Amino acid sequence: MTESIMSKAATMEIPINSNGDTGTLPEDDGLEQAAKMQWSLDEKVGSSRGTRDLQQVMVSGPNLNETSIVSGGYGGTAEGIIPTSSIKGPAVHFNVKYKQRIPVTGLGSNMHHSSSSSSMTAEETTRGVAVEKLESLRTWGLNTYKCTKQMISERFGRGSRTVDLELEAQIEVLRDTKRKYENVLRLARALTNHFYNMVQTQHALGDTFADLSQKSPELRDSLTCSSLQDEFGYNAETQKLLCKNGETLLGAINFFVFSINTLVNKTMEDTLMTIKMYENARLEFDAYRSDLEELSLGPRDAAAMTRIDSAQQQYQLHKEKYERLRSDVTIKLKFLEENKVKVMHKQLLLFHNAISAYFAGNQQQLEQTLKQFNIKLRPPGADKPSWLEEQ
């Protein structure tokens, strides 16, 4: 019984693996068990002796010769006691600086440096955008001031302007032609509207005559063998034929109006927009030319020479822009004249042939005219919405 109690005491002091195999016990477990025992003694006793014992254990390793390892658990026999004199503990060297706190350097400073760098980058970007906007505003204001000054000087006859007499004459002819073509377009649209109303009236009148010829039979005259019913029928057929020819003529007139509208409001308007850009470039060129002439008449000190060089550069840039746009205007006027002659010749021929064939009552010639100019008529009722769209 005494051996059983001693075995329990030994087992409670040092726990081992459940299989009792000391060869599989890690080297750090012995040190860990000894350190835990010593910390427990320090908490209970609080003496300096425990501290010296702990340091001795840390230096020389645990003294396993004073202990014994018991296998088999509680109540085991004496045969399960294994002497530990042959087991040597690990050699552990005590580092006297292990209690010192290891400072963590670099993390906080790097985070602060990164945040400050990003804020500085954002600030520099914002500042750069603001400076760019201010510079653009300053350049625009200076250019507007110079152009306004040049315009006022030209208006009151105190400033000189660059004039290309031949080009200016061509531009004036184009503007006058555009005004006349706009008048033709307005009258052609009015003719289309009036003729459309006349065709619709003829269509309604023909339907009315046809209705009367079917629902109002009259007694035949014994002498002439005619009736009012036949007269209604003849007039209904005549109005329907006129309505058909009128719709064919409307197709030709609509094509004429569409072509004139494209020529006036697209082709000519595009050329006039280029002319407007050319006139603005001419005004800027004259403004910077006058500025350079004024600076050239002034003193020739270092500051004045710097301003003269800058004005010379601006003058050269605007001169190149002015010459480029003048060349573009010349080319566009040439092509516009060729296109205008071709389009108007075709459209005037179409208009003449269609009008002549209609009022001559030549239905075949009218249809042939539309085929010649590749005009396709819409079927009757194409402009009206379907019953599904009406719903």
C-alpha positions as CSV (number, residue, x, y, z in Angstrom):
1,M,0.0,0.0,0.0
2,T,2.9,2.4,0.7
3,E,4.3,1.7,-2.7
4,S,1.0,2.5,-4.3
5,I,0.8,5.9,-2.5
6,M,4.3,6.7,-3.5
7,S,3.5,5.8,-7.1
8,K,0.5,8.2,-7.0
9,A,2.6,11.0,-5.6
10,A,5.3,10.6,-8.2
11,T,2.7,10.4,-11.0
12,M,1.0,13.6,-9.8
13,E,4.3,15.5,-9.8
14,I,5.3,14.9,-13.4
15,P,2.7,14.0,-16.0
16,I,4.0,12.0,-18.9
17,N,2.5,10.6,-22.2
18,S,-0.3,8.2,-21.9
19,N,1.7,5.4,-23.4
20,G,4.5,5.8,-20.8
21,D,7.2,6.0,-23.6
22,T,9.9,8.4,-22.6
23,G,11.6,8.3,-26.0
24,T,8.7,10.2,-27.6
25,L,8.7,13.0,-25.0
26,P,9.9,16.3,-26.7
27,E,12.9,18.0,-25.3
28,D,11.0,21.3,-24.6
29,D,8.3,19.5,-22.5
30,G,10.8,18.9,-19.6
31,L,11.8,22.6,-19.6
32,E,8.1,23.6,-19.8
33,Q,7.1,21.4,-16.9
34,A,9.9,22.7,-14.8
35,A,9.1,26.3,-15.6
36,K,5.4,25.8,-14.7
37,M,6.4,24.2,-11.4
38,Q,8.7,27.0,-10.5
39,W,6.2,29.7,-11.3
40,S,3.7,28.0,-9.1
41,L,6.2,27.9,-6.2
42,D,6.9,31.7,-6.8
43,E,3.3,32.5,-6.5
44,K,2.8,30.5,-3.2
45,V,6.1,31.3,-1.5
46,G,7.4,34.4,-3.1
47,S,10.9,33.8,-2.0
48,S,14.1,34.6,-3.9
49,R,15.1,31.0,-3.6
50,G,12.6,30.0,-6.2
51,T,14.0,32.6,-8.6
52,R,17.6,31.2,-8.2
53,D,16.3,27.6,-8.7
54,L,14.5,28.7,-11.9
55,Q,17.7,30.3,-13.2
56,Q,19.7,27.2,-12.3
57,V,17.2,25.1,-14.1
58,M,17.3,27.4,-17.2
59,V,21.1,27.2,-17.2
60,S,21.8,23.6,-16.5
61,G,18.5,22.0,-17.5
62,P,16.1,20.0,-15.3
63,N,17.6,17.6,-12.9
64,L,15.8,14.4,-13.8
65,N,18.0,12.3,-11.5
66,E,15.9,13.4,-8.5
67,T,12.6,12.2,-10.1
68,S,11.2,9.0,-11.4
69,I,8.9,8.2,-14.2
70,V,6.0,5.9,-13.4
71,S,4.1,4.1,-16.1
72,G,0.8,2.3,-15.7
73,G,-1.1,5.1,-14.0
74,Y,-2.4,5.0,-10.4
75,G,-2.0,1.9,-8.4
76,G,0.8,0.6,-10.6
77,T,3.3,-1.9,-9.3
78,A,7.0,-1.3,-8.4
79,E,7.9,-2.9,-11.7
80,G,6.6,0.1,-13.6
81,I,9.2,2.5,-12.0
82,I,11.9,3.5,-14.4
83,P,15.1,5.1,-13.1
84,T,15.9,8.4,-14.8
85,S,19.6,8.6,-14.1
86,S,20.3,7.7,-17.7
87,I,18.1,10.5,-19.2
88,K,19.8,13.7,-19.8
89,G,18.0,17.0,-20.1
90,P,18.6,19.5,-22.9
91,A,21.3,22.0,-22.5
92,V,19.6,25.4,-22.4
93,H,21.5,28.7,-22.2
94,F,19.8,31.5,-20.4
95,N,19.6,34.8,-22.3
96,V,19.7,37.6,-19.8
97,K,18.0,40.0,-22.3
98,Y,15.0,37.8,-22.8
99,K,13.0,39.9,-20.4
100,Q,13.6,43.1,-22.4
101,R,10.8,44.2,-24.6
102,I,11.5,43.8,-28.3
103,P,10.6,47.1,-30.0
104,V,8.7,46.9,-33.2
105,T,10.2,49.5,-35.4
106,G,9.4,50.6,-38.9
107,L,5.6,49.6,-39.0
108,G,4.1,52.8,-37.6
109,S,6.6,55.1,-39.3
110,N,6.0,53.4,-42.6
111,M,2.2,53.7,-42.3
112,H,2.6,57.4,-41.3
113,H,5.0,58.0,-44.2
114,S,2.6,56.2,-46.7
115,S,-0.4,58.1,-45.6
116,S,1.5,61.4,-45.7
117,S,2.8,60.6,-49.2
118,S,-0.6,59.8,-50.5
119,S,-2.1,63.0,-49.1
120,M,0.8,65.0,-50.6
121,T,0.2,63.3,-54.0
122,A,-3.5,64.1,-53.9
123,E,-2.8,67.7,-52.9
124,E,-0.2,68.1,-55.7
125,T,-2.7,66.7,-58.3
126,T,-5.4,69.0,-57.1
127,R,-3.0,71.9,-57.2
128,G,-1.8,71.0,-60.7
129,V,-5.4,70.9,-62.0
130,A,-6.2,74.3,-60.4
131,V,-3.0,75.8,-61.9
132,E,-3.9,74.4,-65.3
133,K,-7.4,75.8,-65.2
134,L,-6.1,79.2,-64.1
135,E,-3.6,79.2,-66.9
136,S,-6.3,78.3,-69.4
137,L,-8.5,81.0,-68.1
138,R,-5.7,83.6,-68.3
139,T,-4.9,82.6,-71.9
140,W,-8.6,82.8,-72.9
141,G,-9.0,86.2,-71.2
142,L,-5.9,87.6,-72.9
143,N,-6.9,86.3,-76.3
144,T,-10.5,87.7,-75.9
145,Y,-9.1,91.1,-74.9
146,K,-6.8,91.2,-77.9
147,C,-9.5,90.1,-80.4
148,T,-12.1,92.6,-78.9
149,K,-9.5,95.4,-79.1
150,Q,-8.8,94.5,-82.8
151,M,-12.5,94.3,-83.6
152,I,-13.2,97.8,-82.1
153,S,-10.2,99.2,-83.9
154,E,-11.4,97.9,-87.3
155,R,-15.0,99.0,-86.6
156,F,-13.9,102.6,-86.0
157,G,-11.3,102.6,-88.8
158,R,-8.2,102.9,-86.6
159,G,-6.9,99.4,-87.1
160,S,-5.7,97.5,-90.2
161,R,-7.1,94.1,-91.3
162,T,-5.8,91.4,-93.6
163,V,-8.0,91.2,-96.7
164,D,-8.1,88.5,-99.5
165,L,-10.2,90.3,-102.2
166,E,-10.8,87.3,-104.4
167,L,-11.7,85.0,-101.5
168,E,-13.9,87.7,-99.9
169,A,-15.8,88.0,-103.2
170,Q,-16.4,84.3,-103.4
171,I,-17.7,84.2,-99.8
172,E,-20.1,87.1,-100.5
173,V,-21.4,85.3,-103.7
174,L,-22.0,82.1,-101.6
175,R,-24.0,83.9,-99.0
176,D,-26.1,85.6,-101.6
177,T,-26.7,82.3,-103.4
178,K,-27.7,80.7,-100.1
179,R,-30.3,83.4,-99.5
180,K,-31.8,82.9,-103.0
181,Y,-31.9,79.1,-102.6
182,E,-33.6,79.4,-99.3
183,N,-36.3,81.5,-101.0
184,V,-36.7,78.8,-103.7
185,L,-36.9,76.1,-101.0
186,R,-39.6,78.1,-99.1
187,L,-41.7,78.5,-102.3
188,A,-41.3,74.8,-103.2
189,R,-42.5,73.8,-99.8
190,A,-45.5,76.1,-100.1
191,L,-46.3,74.6,-103.6
192,T,-46.1,71.1,-102.1
193,N,-48.5,72.0,-99.3
194,H,-51.0,73.6,-101.6
195,F,-50.8,70.8,-104.2
196,Y,-51.2,68.2,-101.5
197,N,-54.4,69.9,-100.3
198,M,-55.7,70.0,-103.9
199,V,-55.0,66.3,-104.4
200,Q,-56.8,65.4,-101.1
201,T,-59.7,67.5,-102.3
202,Q,-59.8,65.7,-105.6
203,H,-59.7,62.4,-103.9
204,A,-62.7,63.4,-101.6
205,L,-64.6,64.8,-104.6
206,G,-64.1,61.6,-106.6
207,D,-65.3,59.4,-103.7
208,T,-68.4,61.6,-103.5
209,F,-69.1,61.4,-107.2
210,A,-68.7,57.6,-107.1
211,D,-71.1,57.3,-104.2
212,L,-73.7,59.4,-105.9
213,S,-73.4,57.3,-109.1
214,Q,-74.3,54.2,-107.2
215,K,-76.9,55.3,-104.8
216,S,-78.9,57.9,-106.8
217,P,-80.1,56.3,-110.1
218,E,-82.2,58.6,-112.2
219,L,-84.7,57.9,-115.0
220,R,-83.1,57.9,-118.4
221,D,-84.1,60.5,-120.9
222,S,-85.8,58.9,-123.8
223,L,-84.3,61.4,-126.3
224,T,-80.5,61.5,-125.3
225,C,-80.3,58.1,-123.6
226,S,-78.2,59.5,-120.8
227,S,-78.7,59.6,-117.1
228,L,-77.3,61.6,-114.2
229,Q,-75.9,58.4,-112.8
230,D,-73.5,58.0,-115.8
231,E,-72.4,61.7,-115.4
232,F,-71.5,61.1,-111.8
233,G,-69.5,58.0,-112.8
234,Y,-67.5,59.8,-115.5
235,N,-66.6,62.7,-113.1
236,A,-65.6,60.2,-110.4
237,E,-63.2,58.4,-112.8
238,T,-61.8,61.7,-114.0
239,Q,-61.1,62.9,-110.4
240,K,-59.5,59.6,-109.5
241,L,-57.2,59.8,-112.5
242,L,-56.2,63.4,-111.6
243,C,-55.6,62.3,-108.0
244,K,-53.3,59.5,-109.1
245,N,-51.3,61.8,-111.4
246,G,-51.2,64.4,-108.6
247,E,-49.7,61.9,-106.2
248,T,-47.1,61.0,-108.8
249,L,-46.3,64.7,-109.2
250,L,-46.1,65.1,-105.4
251,G,-43.4,62.5,-105.3
252,A,-41.3,64.4,-107.8
253,I,-41.8,67.7,-106.0
254,N,-41.0,66.2,-102.6
255,F,-37.7,64.8,-104.1
256,F,-36.9,68.2,-105.4
257,V,-37.5,69.9,-102.0
258,F,-35.5,67.3,-100.2
259,S,-32.5,67.7,-102.5
260,I,-32.6,71.6,-102.3
261,N,-32.9,71.3,-98.5
262,T,-29.8,69.1,-98.4
263,L,-27.8,71.5,-100.6
264,V,-28.8,74.6,-98.6
265,N,-28.9,73.5,-95.0
266,K,-26.1,70.9,-95.0
267,T,-23.6,71.4,-97.8
268,M,-23.7,75.2,-97.9
269,E,-24.0,75.4,-94.1
270,D,-20.9,73.3,-93.6
271,T,-18.9,75.6,-95.9
272,L,-20.2,78.6,-94.1
273,M,-19.1,77.1,-90.8
274,T,-15.6,76.7,-92.2
275,I,-15.7,80.4,-93.4
276,K,-16.7,81.5,-89.9
277,M,-13.7,79.7,-88.4
278,Y,-11.5,81.3,-91.1
279,E,-12.8,84.8,-90.1
280,N,-12.2,84.2,-86.4
281,A,-8.6,83.0,-87.3
282,R,-8.1,86.2,-89.4
283,L,-9.2,88.4,-86.5
284,E,-6.8,86.6,-84.1
285,F,-4.0,86.8,-86.6
286,D,-4.5,90.6,-87.0
287,A,-4.8,91.1,-83.2
288,Y,-1.4,89.4,-82.6
289,R,0.1,91.1,-85.6
290,S,-0.9,94.5,-84.2
291,D,0.4,93.5,-80.8
292,L,3.8,92.5,-82.3
293,E,4.0,95.8,-84.3
294,E,3.3,97.8,-81.1
295,L,6.0,96.0,-79.2
296,S,8.5,96.4,-82.0
297,L,8.1,100.2,-81.9
298,G,8.8,100.3,-78.2
299,P,12.1,100.1,-76.3
300,R,14.5,97.2,-76.8
301,D,15.6,96.4,-73.2
302,A,15.8,92.8,-71.9
303,A,12.2,92.6,-70.6
304,A,10.9,94.1,-73.9
305,M,12.9,91.6,-76.0
306,T,11.4,88.7,-74.0
307,R,7.9,90.0,-74.7
308,I,8.8,90.5,-78.3
309,D,10.0,86.9,-78.6
310,S,6.8,85.6,-77.0
311,A,4.6,87.8,-79.3
312,Q,6.6,86.6,-82.3
313,Q,5.9,83.0,-81.4
314,Q,2.1,83.7,-80.9
315,Y,2.1,85.6,-84.2
316,Q,3.6,82.7,-86.1
317,L,1.2,80.2,-84.6
318,H,-1.9,82.3,-85.5
319,K,-0.4,83.0,-89.0
320,E,-0.1,79.2,-89.7
321,K,-3.7,78.7,-88.4
322,Y,-5.0,81.5,-90.6
323,E,-3.3,80.2,-93.8
324,R,-4.5,76.7,-93.2
325,L,-8.1,77.7,-92.8
326,R,-7.9,80.0,-95.8
327,S,-6.7,77.0,-97.9
328,D,-9.6,74.9,-96.5
329,V,-12.1,77.6,-97.4
330,T,-10.8,77.9,-101.0
331,I,-11.0,74.1,-101.5
332,K,-14.5,73.9,-100.1
333,L,-15.8,76.7,-102.2
334,K,-14.5,75.0,-105.3
335,F,-16.1,71.7,-104.5
336,L,-19.3,73.4,-103.4
337,E,-19.6,75.2,-106.8
338,E,-19.2,71.9,-108.7
339,N,-21.7,70.1,-106.5
340,K,-24.2,72.9,-106.7
341,V,-24.2,72.9,-110.5
342,K,-24.6,69.1,-110.7
343,V,-27.4,68.9,-108.1
344,M,-29.4,71.9,-109.5
345,H,-29.1,70.7,-113.1
346,K,-30.6,67.4,-112.1
347,Q,-33.3,68.8,-109.9
348,L,-34.4,71.5,-112.3
349,L,-34.7,68.9,-115.1
350,L,-36.8,66.7,-112.9
351,F,-39.1,69.6,-111.9
352,H,-39.6,70.7,-115.4
353,N,-40.4,67.3,-116.9
354,A,-42.7,66.3,-114.0
355,I,-44.7,69.6,-114.2
356,S,-45.0,69.5,-118.0
357,A,-46.1,65.9,-118.1
358,Y,-48.7,66.4,-115.3
359,F,-50.4,69.5,-116.8
360,A,-50.3,67.9,-120.3
361,G,-52.1,64.9,-119.0
362,N,-49.4,62.6,-120.1
363,Q,-49.4,59.9,-117.4
364,Q,-46.9,57.7,-119.1
365,Q,-44.4,60.5,-119.5
366,L,-44.9,61.4,-115.8
367,E,-44.2,57.9,-114.6
368,Q,-41.2,57.7,-117.0
369,T,-39.7,60.8,-115.4
370,L,-39.9,59.3,-111.9
371,K,-38.2,56.1,-113.2
372,Q,-35.5,58.2,-114.8
373,F,-34.6,59.8,-111.5
374,N,-35.0,56.6,-109.4
375,I,-37.9,58.0,-107.4
376,K,-40.1,55.5,-105.7
377,L,-43.6,56.5,-104.6
378,R,-45.0,55.5,-101.3
379,P,-48.2,53.3,-101.6
380,P,-51.5,55.1,-100.7
381,G,-52.0,55.2,-96.9
382,A,-48.4,54.6,-96.1
383,D,-48.3,57.7,-93.9
384,K,-51.3,56.7,-92.0
385,P,-50.8,54.6,-88.8
386,S,-51.9,51.0,-88.7
387,W,-54.9,49.9,-86.7
388,L,-52.5,48.4,-84.1
389,E,-50.7,51.7,-83.7
390,E,-54.0,53.5,-83.3
391,Q,-55.0,51.2,-80.5
